[in-house]
Amino acid sequence: LIIGGVNIPHYLGLLGHSDADVLLHAISDSLLGALALGDIGKHFPDTDENFKGADSLVLLALVGEMVKKEGYEVGNIDATVLAQAPKLAPFIPQMRLNIARALEIEFDAVSIKATTEEGLGFTGEEKGIAAHAVCLVYKSK
């Protein structure tokens, strides 16, 4: 189970064409969406074997480069992971550091939260994990 670029010990993992890092995919989509550049499926399609098993931290860094190429900078990231299990709090500092490094932004500009859904829905039933992210981008000086 890889979340935020951290390999988390758990009896279940996530299935995807890349490493299925739900948090980094949500952040990537948030950044791309802020600039109307589509989503990660457009830029890193699951039909392209080059991205099979890809490290989502590498993909996030490529998204960060796209942001800069468009003349913007990342101001901050605020994301929430929805998972009944495992408990993510011990891993959040490393997730924040990984994201900050990939995007070349300050550690303090990355906020990661985790919550359960008290047994409700697919995340509460441990059938999957979800993540939501919002970001602030601004024109480079």
N, C-alpha and C positions, 0 to 999 in steps of 0.2 A: 504494500500500500504506500504509494508516494503522494504526498500532499505538500505543496509549497516547496518542492524540491527536497523533502525530507523523507527518507525511507522509515516508515513507522511500523513497528512490529504489530501485526494483527493477523488473525486467521483468515481474513478475507482481503482481497485486493480489488482494484477497479479495472474494468475491461475497456480497452480502447486501442486505436490504431497506433498512437504514440504511447508514452508511458501512462496516459490517462490521468494526469494530474489535474483534477477538477478545479482546484484553486487557481493554478497558473493559467488554465484555459479561460476561466471567468475573468481574470485580470487582463489577459491578452484581448479578449473580446471587448471589454470595457474600454481599453485604450483605442483599439481599432474603431469601435463605434463612436467614440468621442470625436473622431476625425472623419467620420463617414467613409471609412475604408473597408467596410464589410466586416467579416468575421474570420476567425482562424481557419475555418473550413475553406474559405476562398483562397487564403494564402498558403495553407499547408494541408491540402486535401488528402482525405484518407484513401483516395485512388492512386496516390503517388507513393511508390515504394520507398522513395528517398526519406519519407517521414515515418515509416514503419518502425515502431519502438523508439521514436525520437525522444530526446530529453527535453521536457517542456521548459526547463530553464534556458536552454539554447533557443527555443522558439520564442520565449518571452524577450530574450535579448534582441532577437531579430525584429520583434515588434517594436521594441524601444528604439532601434535604429530607424524604423519606418516613421515613428513619431518625430524624430529629429530631422529626417529627410523632408518631412512636410513643414518644417520650420517651427515645431513646437517642442516644449519640454514638459516632463511629467512633474506636476506640482505635488500631488499626493495620491495615495491608493488607500481605499477603505474596503475591506472585504470580510465576508462572513462565511464560514463553513458550517453546513448543517449536517450533522452526523450523530446518530445515537451512540455509536462507539466506533473507534476507541476514543478515549479522552485525549484531546489535542493540546491542552494548555501547556504541558511540558515542552512541546515541540514548536510553539509559536515564536519564541525568540529566534530560532534558527530559520524558520520560514521567512520572517521579516528580513533577516540578514540576507538570505538567498535572493529574495525579490529585490531588495535595495541594490545589491551587487549587480544583478542581471540588468536592471534598468539604469544603473549608474546614478542613483539618487540617494539621499540621506536615509539612514535607518529610521529616523524619527518621522519620515514622510510615509511610512508604511504601517498601516493598522490592520491587524488580523484578529478576528474574533471567531469563536466557535460556540455553537449552541446545539442542543438536542431539540427534538420536536416532541418530547415527552411521550414517545411511543407511537405518535401519529404519523400517517402517511408513509411513503416508501422509505424515507430516511429514518423515521422512527421505528420502522419494522426491520431496519438494517438490510434493506434490499438495494440500497444505493446511498451515495453521498452527493450533496449539492453544494454549490457555492455561488454567492452573489458578490459582485464587485462594482464599485463606483470609483471614478478617478477625476482628478482635476488636471487639465492640460492648459498650458498658456503659450502664447506666441513667444518665441525666442527673441531676445533683445538684439 
